[in-house]
Amino acid sequence: LTVVLALILRMLLRPLLGDASPFLLFTPAVAISALYGGIGPGVLATALSTSFGSHFFLRSTGELVIEKWDRLILFAVVGAVITTSSALLRRSRRQLSASLWREQKARAMAEAADQAKDEFLALVSHELRNPMNVVLGWIAALRRDRLSPAESQHAIDAIERNASMCNRLV
């Protein structure tokens, strides 16, 4: 489609340009075809452009045959370079897109792991704080030395029970 549009536009500009610059508008057509379509469309656009440019805008009279082949070969080389460059650009963009997707996925996984770690630490902190508060409370009561022997024994049992719970948690 781009080559046909370039041919139509070039034919419309023929009164202005004559037969000069026969491949002027075909070069962007090849570039667009290769960039958006890939290698196949780029090669096809180069071949069609070479054919149309040669048929409609290059004269082959006598000694100018070498000049015609020079222009054709040069355009074919330019078309090949454009097509190859476009293919490399498309591949690089795909690789970049895939890398970006992998990076975003890895970031999301790292953020989820960080969130899980924070939740785990909050849970462990809560579970350790409760038995430790019981231990500290009974130790403070024992230090005041105002407990009966039965209450002191109950405090020691509670301290031992909660210390064992902390030990299991750790």
C-alpha positions as CSV (number, residue, x, y, z in Angstrom):
1,L,0.0,0.0,0.0
2,T,2.8,2.4,0.9
3,V,4.6,1.7,-2.4
4,V,1.4,2.3,-4.4
5,L,0.8,5.5,-2.6
6,A,4.4,6.6,-3.2
7,L,4.0,5.7,-6.9
8,I,0.7,7.8,-7.2
9,L,2.3,10.7,-5.4
10,R,5.4,10.5,-7.5
11,M,3.4,10.4,-10.7
12,L,1.5,13.5,-9.6
13,L,4.8,15.3,-8.9
14,R,6.3,14.2,-12.3
15,P,5.5,17.5,-14.0
16,L,7.5,19.2,-11.2
17,L,10.4,16.7,-10.9
18,G,10.5,15.1,-14.3
19,D,12.6,11.9,-14.2
20,A,15.0,13.3,-11.5
21,S,15.1,11.5,-8.2
22,P,13.2,8.4,-9.3
23,F,13.2,6.8,-5.9
24,L,12.5,9.9,-3.8
25,L,9.2,8.8,-2.4
26,F,9.8,5.1,-2.5
27,T,12.5,5.2,0.2
28,P,10.0,6.3,2.9
29,A,7.5,3.7,1.6
30,V,10.1,1.0,2.1
31,A,11.0,2.4,5.6
32,I,7.3,2.5,6.7
33,S,6.7,-1.0,5.3
34,A,9.7,-2.5,7.0
35,L,9.1,-0.7,10.3
36,Y,5.5,-1.6,10.7
37,G,5.4,-4.9,8.7
38,G,8.7,-6.5,9.3
39,I,11.2,-8.1,6.9
40,G,8.8,-9.6,4.4
41,P,6.9,-6.4,3.7
42,G,10.2,-4.5,3.7
43,V,11.7,-6.8,1.1
44,L,8.5,-6.7,-1.0
45,A,8.3,-2.9,-0.8
46,T,12.0,-2.7,-1.9
47,A,11.3,-5.0,-4.9
48,L,8.1,-3.2,-5.9
49,S,9.7,0.2,-5.5
50,T,12.8,-0.9,-7.6
51,S,10.5,-2.2,-10.3
52,F,8.1,0.8,-10.4
53,G,10.9,3.3,-10.2
54,S,12.8,1.6,-13.0
55,H,9.8,1.2,-15.2
56,F,8.2,4.6,-14.8
57,F,11.2,7.0,-14.0
58,L,14.4,5.6,-15.4
59,R,15.2,5.7,-19.1
60,S,17.5,3.1,-20.6
61,T,19.0,4.7,-23.7
62,G,22.5,3.7,-24.8
63,E,25.3,4.7,-22.5
64,L,22.9,5.5,-19.6
65,V,22.3,1.8,-19.0
66,I,25.1,1.7,-16.4
67,E,23.7,4.7,-14.7
68,K,20.3,3.0,-14.5
69,W,21.8,-0.2,-13.0
70,D,23.8,2.0,-10.5
71,R,20.6,3.6,-9.3
72,L,18.7,0.3,-9.1
73,I,21.5,-1.4,-7.2
74,L,22.0,1.6,-4.9
75,F,18.3,1.7,-4.1
76,A,18.2,-2.1,-3.5
77,V,21.1,-1.7,-1.1
78,V,19.4,1.2,0.7
79,G,16.2,-0.8,0.9
80,A,18.0,-3.8,2.4
81,V,19.7,-1.5,5.0
82,I,16.4,0.1,5.9
83,T,14.7,-3.3,6.2
84,T,17.5,-4.8,8.2
85,S,17.7,-1.8,10.5
86,S,13.9,-1.8,11.0
87,A,14.0,-5.6,11.8
88,L,16.7,-5.0,14.4
89,L,14.7,-2.1,15.9
90,R,11.6,-4.2,16.1
91,R,13.5,-7.0,17.8
92,S,15.1,-4.6,20.2
93,R,11.7,-3.2,21.1
94,R,10.3,-6.7,21.7
95,Q,13.3,-7.5,23.9
96,L,13.0,-4.2,25.8
97,S,9.2,-4.9,26.3
98,A,9.9,-8.4,27.6
99,S,12.7,-7.1,29.9
100,L,10.3,-4.4,31.2
101,W,7.6,-7.0,31.9
102,R,10.1,-9.2,33.7
103,E,11.3,-6.3,35.8
104,Q,7.8,-5.3,36.7
105,K,6.9,-8.9,37.6
106,A,10.1,-9.2,39.8
107,R,9.3,-5.8,41.4
108,A,5.8,-6.9,42.2
109,M,7.1,-10.2,43.7
110,A,9.7,-8.3,45.8
111,E,7.0,-5.9,47.1
112,A,4.7,-8.9,47.9
113,A,7.6,-10.6,49.7
114,D,8.4,-7.4,51.6
115,Q,4.7,-7.0,52.6
116,A,4.6,-10.7,53.8
117,K,7.8,-10.1,55.8
118,D,6.3,-7.0,57.4
119,E,3.1,-8.9,58.3
120,F,5.1,-11.9,59.7
121,L,7.3,-9.6,61.8
122,A,4.1,-7.8,63.1
123,L,2.6,-11.2,64.0
124,V,5.7,-12.5,65.7
125,S,6.1,-9.2,67.6
126,H,2.6,-9.4,68.8
127,E,2.9,-13.1,69.8
128,L,6.1,-12.4,71.8
129,R,4.9,-9.2,73.4
130,N,1.9,-10.8,75.1
131,P,3.8,-13.5,77.1
132,M,6.7,-11.1,77.8
133,N,4.2,-8.6,79.3
134,V,2.9,-11.3,81.7
135,V,6.5,-12.2,82.7
136,L,7.4,-8.6,83.3
137,G,4.2,-8.0,85.3
138,W,4.8,-10.9,87.6
139,I,8.5,-10.0,88.1
140,A,7.5,-6.5,89.1
141,A,5.0,-7.9,91.6
142,L,7.6,-10.3,93.0
143,R,10.1,-7.5,93.4
144,R,7.6,-5.5,95.5
145,D,7.6,-8.5,97.8
146,R,4.0,-8.1,98.7
147,L,2.8,-11.5,97.5
148,S,1.7,-14.4,99.7
149,P,3.7,-17.6,99.2
150,A,0.8,-19.0,97.2
151,E,0.6,-15.9,95.0
152,S,4.4,-16.1,94.6
153,Q,4.2,-19.7,93.5
154,H,1.4,-18.7,91.0
155,A,3.6,-15.9,89.7
156,I,6.6,-18.3,89.2
157,D,4.4,-20.8,87.4
158,A,3.0,-18.0,85.1
159,I,6.5,-16.7,84.4
160,E,7.7,-20.2,83.6
161,R,4.7,-21.0,81.4
162,N,5.1,-17.7,79.4
163,A,8.9,-18.0,79.2
164,S,8.4,-21.5,77.7
165,M,5.8,-20.0,75.3
166,C,8.3,-17.4,74.2
167,N,11.0,-20.0,73.8
168,R,8.7,-22.1,71.5
169,L,7.8,-19.0,69.5
170,V,11.5,-18.1,69.0
